[in-house]
Amino acid sequence: MKVGIGYDIHRLVEGRKLILGGVEIDYPRGLLGHSDADVLIHAICDGLLGAAGLGDIGRLFPDTDERYRGISSVELLKEVAGKIIEAGFFIGNIDATVILQLPKLAALIPRMEERLASVLDIEMDRINIKATTNEGLDATGRGEAIVAWVVVGLSRMVKE
Ligand code: MG
């Protein structure tokens, strides 16, 4: 088994949609970034690429590349998932922690897990998303940013 870690942080600002785990969330602010800034998907991509030894999301999708401006991170995740399969791996499990003060995610997590499982074409029980606050501390605790940490386990496909 191969293990990978993913981390990402994006600023929460006015005038942007909030998209987390491929799900649009009704909230007055959203994440700032070159793509749709889905911090959870970015961390998942990095975890997957790390476990497979394939570099990182910045190398694959440079934020200087106009093709990726405003792109849905779901599209990036699909491309990463394809590379994982090409490299001969399947996803054992993905465990994620999203750190944010607001909005409350608990009720939305099943939808995010369902969406990601469908994009990755894996069973829902292979993906687990947790949410926690930063207890009001630092930028994340002040509601100025959202952070995601992800750990991924990949297994090698058995050669026929
Ligand atoms: Mg990012």
Boltz pocket constraint, residues with backbone or C-beta under 6 A from the ligand:
constraints:
  - pocket:
      binder: B
      contacts: [[A, 8], [A, 9], [A, 10], [A, 33], [A, 37], [A, 38], [A, 39], [A, 42]]
      max_distance: 6.0
